[in-house]
Amino acid sequence: MNLLMTILILLLCLLISNVISHYIPFIPTALTQIAFGIMIALLSSKLTLELEAEWFLLLFVAPLLYNDGRHFPRDELWKMRRPILANAIVLVLVTTIGGGYFIHWVIPNIPIPAAFALAAILSPTDPVAVNGIAKRIHIPEKVLNLVRGESLINDASGLVAFNYAVAAVVTGYFSLKEAIFDFSYMFIVGAAAGLFLGILITWVRYLLRKQGIIDVTFHSLLHILTPFVIFIIAEELLHASGVIAVVVAGIFHSLVKEKTETFVAEEQVLTEGIWSIVLFVLNGVVFLLLGLNIPTSMEQAVRNPNIGNGLIICYVIALGVVILGIRAIWSYFISYYEYHEAGTKDTPKPDIKTALITSLTGVRGAVTMAGILSIPFTKINGAAFPERSLLLFLAAGVILFTLLAATVFLPFLSNHEKIEGTDKHYISIQEAKRKILLAAIKKIREEINEENEAAGYELMAEYKRKFHQIQPGKNANSKYSHVFQQQVTEIRLLALKVERIYIHDLMRKKGLDEEVFATFEKALDHREEALSNNVRSRTLYLLRVIKRTWDRFLLKYRKDKEVRVARLRVSRGIQLKSLHAALKFLEEYINKSDKITDAVNLVILDYKRIIDQLKQRAARYNEKSEEQKEELRLRVMDIERAEIHRMYEFGEIGRDQTKELRKFINYIESVTLYEHVE
């Protein structure tokens, strides 16, 4: 029961931490989650979850690195292969040796092998932690790719070095020759195992499909289980690096997905949806567990009467500075070598500022914590492991130090202010809208297949028209754009009022079918609400889509389908007449209001476009095509909202712009519902 309660509380804290990060964006989500974990540990001693290295690597590191491997840009990976391998292998060894000697020099009570173990486990970087910081400031893309690329490998190299150093302390025996041989074996065999198992699982999926097993849920689950299976086989059966194996398998998966037809579109949608949930949970829980284990890791060292708390904190700061300093010097050296020895015209000059940014992005994280907690309590002869509690305190302290250092100093080294800066650092509303529409068009391209090709290209044409309507120019000015948008909104509301009057007059004079009238009323209400300041929840739109889908399902089995089709034709005729009434009003209104001609013209063009689309749709109505188009539109709406959130997180837009863009999306959605009214 305690385990279940702990998991539920961690998931609740995960949700709360993301809400907090939305309102306090300058604090990285990872730091908020660590704070929640520490609070849980301090408030309740019963809510604990031991961070054992073996299951932690399997449950968290394997799927996260597999996902990184299948999404990492391979071209960048290949172009940056030298600095990535240098950081992932050579820098780990340099940090282990240099940091180890420094730890022993500052704290002589820690023997050399134990000092090497601590330095080794502090060498792997955690890109997840720095991603939260990167959302708020503009870290160079090359630096981020370097950190992400090296993290695919340095977990393995750091853990191998750590395990050998711990073994040297426990057994009193160490062989450099054996260590190099074992490291080479684990790396090469792990990579080979990942490639072989990736090919094997792809082949199995293909055979299952040939046998008629094409259930997308089955294949999606098989894909989610892939990194766990590969990691277990590589680690337990082959005694190789499971980390390297899952990375290679992830890269192979991306190649197969890109080059073959092995993965069907419906399966990709479901699989990516499951992955998004899994990654959201794993990334958050990792740091909550980290915070949960920090107090217990530091407790014994704090209570030790032989060392003062002030001194031990000084040790943490000194070690953190040295670890980051080694990385900064190494980064400058690598950039110097690339520029003078192996550089091209595109190779940037060595820069101290870039080296410092690269160093600060090397935040230490949960792999360090999981490794240090796996240190045994005793040696093989029964003696206590030397200064175990102090090693745990230093590791936990350095993790917090690197994260805080990145949070505080990276914004000063960045070329751009954080999002709380002035408006001059934001992109214009028009540019933001263009980005949203481009993201939508890209999503439609990804979702098009043989079945929905016609609907997909029709929807893409709609979005391309919207994109070309938003031209950069004088409206790009933020102040003018805001005034212009207000004018457009007011005119649309006036035109909407004319449509409503027409429908009500028609109901009074000739009488309308109550169902048709109610449908028009709901559509008009939704459009009006989308134009107002009170934005309705996305949930209501989803409910409407579900209701329309259910209605279509029921209508397939009704005998009055001919009556329904006739009613649909009448509805479209009424809709066209109401739109023409609004258009006539706008054309008369433009002669009375010379000052807002541009705004009125924009609304007139929108009405003409809607009328043309309704006429074309009436001529070639196809229920299946409309359903496919509706499904595509639903996915595109999600992408549009995700793009708004991404721009806000990365500091491209401010809070007011975010609200304006959400209104823009809601208006598109409301017009879409009106165009598809039945």
N, C-alpha and C positions, 0 to 999 in steps of 0.2 A: 504493500500500500504506500509506503514511503517513496518507493521508486516512482510509482504512478503519479503521486502528488508532486514530486520534484519535476517530472517531465511536464506536467500540466502547468505548473508555475513558471517553468522556463519558457514555455510557448507563450504564455500570457505576457511575460516580461519582454519577449521578442516582439510581440505586436505593439506593446506600449513604447518600447525604445524607438521603433520606426515612426510612431506618431510624434514623439518628442523631437526626433531628428528633422521632421518636416517643419516644425515650428522654430527649432533652434539649429539651423543648418550648419552653423560654423563649428559645432561640436561633432566630430565623426561618430557615426552610428556605433562603430566598434567600441569606442571609448564609453559611450552610454551603456552599452551592453555589459562591458566589464564592470562598470559601476553597479549595475543591477545585480550581477553575480556576487559581487563583494557584499552588497547589502543583504542578499538572501543568506549568505554564509554567516554574517554577523548577527542577523535577527533570529535565525533558527539553526541550531546545531543538528536537528533531525533531518533537515533537507540537504543531503550531501550526495554527491555522485563522483566516485573515484575516477580519475582520468588515467586509465591504464593505457600504456603506449600501444599495445598490440591491437586492442579493439578500437582505439581512437584512430589509428592509421587506417584500419579497415572501414570503419563506419563514416569517417569524415574525410580523411586525406585522399583515399582512393577515388570516391565519386567526384570530389572537387577537382582533382588534377585530371581525371578522365575528361570532365567537361571542359576544362581549360585547354586540354590537348585538341579536342574536336572543334574548338572555336578560335584557337590562336591562329592569326594570319600566317600561313606557311611561308609566303614570300618574305615577310619580315623576319620570321624565324631563321630562314636560310641566309638572308643578307646580314643578320646580326649573329651568325653562328659563332664567330670568334669571341666577341665580348661575352656572349651568353655562356659558352663553355668555360671561358676564363673565369667568369664570376662564379659559376656553379661548381667548379671543381678546384681550380687553383686558388681562388680567393677564399674558399672554405678552408683549404689547407693553411694558407697564410694567416687567416684569422685564428685558426686552431693553435698554430705554433706561436704566433706573436701575442695573441691574447692570453694563451696559457702561461707563457713566461712572465707576462705582466702581472697576471693574477697571483702567481707564486711569489713574485718580487714584492708586491704590495702586501700580501697576506701569506707569510711564510708557513703558517699552520696548514695551509692547503698544499699537499704534495703535488709535484709536477704532473703525474698522470691524472689526478683529479682536476687539476687546473686545466689540463688539455681537454678533459671531458666537458667541463663547463663552457670553455671557449668554443668547442666543436658544436655543442647543441645551441649556442647563441649565433652560429653562423648562418643557418637557413633564414631566408626572408619570408614575409607573409604578405603577398600582394592584396589579399582581401582587406587587410587593415588599412592599407594606404589608398584603396579604391574610394573609401568614404571621404578621404581628404581630397582626392583628385576630383571629386564631384563639385567641390566648392571653389577650387582654384585651378588654374590652367598649367598643370605640369606638362612639360614637353612630351609629345607622343613617343619619341624615341626612348626617353627615360622609362616611361611606363611599360613599353614593350620589352625593354631590357629586364626590368624587375619581374614582369610576368613570365618572360622566357627562362630566366635563371631559376625561378621558383619551381619550374617543372622538373628540375634536376637536383637543385641544391638540397632539397629535403632528403633525398637518398644519400648524397655524399656526406652531408652533415651527420645523419644518423649512423652511417657506417663508421665515420671517424669517432663519433661519440661512443658507440658500442665497443670499439677496440680500446679506447681510453679507459672506459669503465672496466672492461675485462682485465686490463693491465693493473688496475688498482685492486680488483678482487682476487686475481690469481698471482699477481706479482710477476707475470711473464708477458713479454711483448716482442714480436718479431716484425720488423719493417717489411721484410721480404714477403712474409705470409699476409700481412695487411694489404700490400699492393696487389698481390695475386688475388686475394679474396674480393677486393674492391673491383678489380677488372672483371672477375667472374660474375659478380652480382650485377654489374652494369651491362655487360655484353649479353649474358644469358637472360637478364630481365628484359632487355630490348628485343631479343629474338623471341622470347616467350610472348611478349605483348603483340608482336607482329603475327606470329603463328596463330595464337588464340583469336586475334581479331579476324584473321582470314577464316579460321575454322567456324567461328560463330556466324559470320556472314554467310558462309557456305551452308550451314545448318538452317539458317533462316530461309535461304533460297530453296532448299530441298523441301522444307515444310510447306512453303507456298505451292510448290509443284504438286504436293500431295493434297492440296486443297485446304490446308490450314492457313486461312488468310484473316483470321480474327485480329483486328488492329489492337485490341486490348491485350491479347496474348503477346503479340510481337513488341508492343510498347513495354510491357513488363519485362520481357526478355532483354530488351535494350537497357532498361534501368538496372537490371541485375548484372549486366556484363562486367562493369568495373569490379564488383565484389568477387565474382567468380575468378576473374583474371588475377586479381590481387592474391586470393587464397592459393591458387595453383602455383603462382610464381614464388610466393613466400614459403608455403608449407611443403610443397612437393619438390620444387626445384631449388629451394634455399637461395633464390636470387632476389633482386630488388623488385618488389611489387609496385613501388612508386614509378619506376622507369617503365615497367610493363604496362600500367594503365595509361601512362602518357602516350606511349607509342601506339597503343590500341586506339586511343582517342584520335590521334592524328590520322591513323589508317581509316577510321570510321568516316572522318570528314572527306577523305579522298574518295571513298566508295560512294558516299552520298552524292558527291559532286559529279562523278564520272559515270555512274550507272543508274539504272532504273530500279535498283533493289528496294528502295524505300518509297512506298506510295505516299501520296499527299496526305490522305486522311490519317495515316499512321504518324507522319511527321508532326501534324498539328497536335494530336493527342500526346505524343512523346514529349514534344517541346513544352506542352502545358504541364505535364507531370514533372519534367526537369525543373521548370521555373519554381514550382512549389518546393521540390526537394532541395534545390540550391538556396532558396530563401530561408528555409528552416535550418539547413546545415551551417550556412555562413553565420547566421545569428547565434545559434546554440553553441558554436565553437567558442565565441567570445564570452557568452554567458557562463560556460563551463570554466573558461579561463579565470574569470572573476570569482567564480564559486570556489576555486581551488587556491587562489592567492592567499587568503587569510590563513588557511591551515599550513601552507608552505612557509609562511613568514613567522608563524606563531612561536616555534621553538627558538628561532634565532633572536626574536625580540625579547624573550624571557631569559636568554642566556646572560648571566651576571658578569661573564668574563669579557663581554664586548658591549660598548655603549651604543644606544640607538642612533645617536648623532654620527658616530664613526661609521657604522654599518651603512647608513644612508650615503655618506661620503664615498664609501667603497662602490656603491651602486652607480653614483654619478661618474666617478672616475672610470669605472669599467665601461659604462655606456659611452662616454666620450672617446675612449680608446677604440672600442668596437666600431663606432661610426667614423672615427678618424682613420683607421686602417682602410675602411671602405672608400673614404673620400680620396685618400692618397692613391689607392689602387685604381679608382675610376679615372683620376687625372693621368696616371701612368698609361692606362689602356688607350685613352683618347689621344695621348701624345704619340704612342706607338702607331696607332691607326693613321694618324695624320702625316707622320714623317716617314713611316716605313711601308705601310700597305694602303695608303690613302688614295682617294680619287678626288676629282674636282668637287664632288658633293660632300666629301668628308669635312665636318666642322672642325674649326681650330680648337685646340685644348683650352678649356675655360674652367677657372676655379669655381665660378658660380654653378656651372653645370655639374661639376664634380660634387659640390656640396648638396645640390638637389638630389643627385643620384644616391648619395650617402644617406640622406634623411629619408628617402623613400624606402630604404632597406629596413622597414619596421619588422621587429621580431614578434612572433605570435604564438599560436596554440601548439604548433609542432615543438617549439622550444619547451613549452610547459609540459606537454605530454612526455617528452624525452627525459626531462630532469626529474619528473615524478617517478620514473621507472628505475631510478638509482636504487640498488639494493641497500638494506639496512646494515648488512654485515658482509665481511669478506669471507673467503673460502676457509680461512683458519678460525673463524668465529669472532674475530675482532670487529668492532664497529667501523662502518665506512667513514673515513676521515671527513669531518666537518660537513656531513650531509645536510643538516638543517641550514647551515650558512650558504651552501651551494644553492639550495632551493630559494632562499631569500634573495640572493644575488640574481638568479635567473628571472624570478618574478619582478624584481625591481628594474632590471634592464629592459624587460618587455614594456613596462609602463613608461620608463624613461624614453625609449625610442618612439613610442606612440605619442607621448606628450611633446617631445622635441619636434616631431614632424608636424603636429598640429599647430604649434606656436611659430616655428621658424620658416616652414615652407611658404606660407602666404607672403612673408617679407621677401623671399627670394624669387617668387613668381612675378611674371611681368604684368599680371592683372590683379585687380582688387577682388576681394570676396564679394559675394552677392549683396551684402549690406552696404556696398559702396554707392557712389552716386549713379544717377541714371545714364550718364554718358558711357558707362561700361556695358550697357545692355544693347542688344540688337533691337531694331525697330519691330513694331507689331507686324508690319507687312512682311519683313524678312522671316519672322517667326512663323507666320501663316504659310509662307512658301515652304519652309522646312517641314511643317506638319503635312502639307499636301504631298511633298516629295516622299516622305516616309510612307504615306498612304499608297501612293503609286507603286513604290518598291514592294510593299506588302502584297498588293494585288498581283504583281508579276510573280512573286514567290508562290502564291496560292493557285495560279492558273494551271489547270490540267486538261486532259482530253474531254472530260465530262462537262466542265463548267467554262470552257474556253469562250463561248459566245457571250455568256453573262459577264465573264471577267473582263473581256476587252470593251464591252459596253460600259461597264463601271469605270474602267480606266479612262475611257474617253471623257466621262463626266468630270473626273478629277483633273484631267489635263486642262479642260475648259476653265475650271475654277482656278487652276494654277496660273494660266495665262491672263486671267482677269486681274490678278494681283501683280501689277507691274511696279517696279521700284521707281520712285520719282519724288515729287513734292510731298506725297503722302507719307513718305518714309520718316519725315520729321515727326517725333513722338508727340509733340503738343498738337500739331495740325492733325495728325492721324487720329488722336483721341476725339477732337472736335468733329472731324469728318465722320467717324464711326457713330458718334452720338446723333448726328444729323440723319445718317442712313437708318439708324434704329427708329428714330421718330417717324420717318417717312414710311418705313415698313409697317409700323403699327397703324398708321393712317390707312394704308392700303388694306391691311388685314381687317380693319373696321368696315371697310367697304364690302369686302367679301362676306363678312358676317351679316351685314345688313341685307345683302342680296339673298343669302340662304334663308334668313328669317322671313323676308318678304315673300319668297317663293313658297315657304311653308304655310304662310297665312292665306295667300291667294289661291294656289293650286293644290296645296297639300302634298306633303312628301311622305314616303314610307318612314315610319318612326325609327327603324334601324338605320336607314341611310342618313336621316337627319342627326341622330345621336352620334354617328360616326364622324360626320362633318364637324359637329360641335366639339368633339374630343380633339380632333386634329387641329382645329382653330385655337382651342384653349392651349394646347401644347406649344403651338408656334408662338402664341402671345407670351407664354411663360418663358420660353427660350429667349425671347427678346427683352424680357424684364430682368431686374436684378436678382430675383429669387430663382435660382437655378434648381430644377428638379433633379432628384437623384438618378443616377444611371440605372438603378434597380428597376425603376418604373419602365424604362425603355426595354429592359430585358424581359419584364413581365408582359409587355405588349407584344414583343416578338414571340414569346412562348405561346401567348393566347392566339396569335394569328396562325402559328404553326399547328396548334391543336385544332383550330377551326378548319384549317385546310384538311387535316386528317379526318375529321368527322364528315366533312362535305364530300369526301371521296365515296362514302357509303350512303349518302342521301340520294333519294330518287329525284329530288327537285333541282338537279344541277342546271337544267336549262333555265329554270326560274332565276337561279343565282347569276348565271352569265348575263341574262337580260337585265337584272338589277345592276350588275357591274357596269354594263354599257350606259344605262341611264345615269348612274353615279358619275361616270366620266364626263358625260355631256353636261351635267349640272356643274361639275368642277371646272370645266373649261369656261362655261358662261360666267361663273363667279370670278375667275381669273381675268377674263376679258373686261368685266365691270371694273375691277381694280386697276387694270391697265389703262382703261379710258379715263378714270379719275386721275391717274398719275400724269397722263399726257396733257390734261387740262390744268393740272396743278403746276406743271413746269412753267407755264406762261405767267403764272401769278408770282412765282418765287425765283427771281433771277439770281439771287445770292447763293442759292443751294442747288444750282443746276446740275453740278457734277454728282451730288448725292442722289438726286431724283433720277438721273440718267442711269446710274448704277442699278437702282431698284427696278427701273423699267427693263433693263437688259435681263435681269434675273427673271422677271415675269415672262418675258418673251421666250427665254430659254425653257422655262417650266412648261409653257404652253406647247412649244415645239416638241418637247420630249413626250408629253402626254399624247399628242397626236400620233407620233411615231409608235409609241407603245401600244396604242389602241389598234393600229394597223397590223402589228405583228405580235399580239399578246400570246405568250406561252407560259403557262402556269409553272412548269418545272424550271424554266429559265429564270422566272421571277423569284422562285424559292432559292435557287443557287445564288442569285444576285443579292438577295437579302442576307444569306449566310455570309457571303463575302463582305458585305457592307458592315455586318456586325463585328467581324474580325478587324476590319479597317478602322472602325470607330475606336476599338481598344488600342490599336497602334497609335492613333492620333492623340489620345489622352496620355498614353505612355510617353510620346514624344514631348508633350507639354511638360510632363513631370521631369523628363530627362533634361530639358533645357533649363528648367528651374533649378534642378540639383547642380547643374554645371555652371550656374551663375550667368547664363546667357539672357535670362529674362527675370524681371522682378515679380513681386507678389501681385501688384496691380495688373501687370501684363498677363499674368497667369489667369486671373479672373476674366479678363477681356477675351483671352483665347478660348477659355472654356465656354464662354457665351457664344463665340464663333462656331465651335464644334456643336453646341446644342442647337444653334439655329440651323446648321446644315442637317442635323439629325431630324429636326422638326419638319423642315421642308421635305425631306426624304419620306417621312411618314405620311405627309399630306399627298405627295405624288403617288404613293402606293396605297392610298386609301381604298378600302373595298366595301 
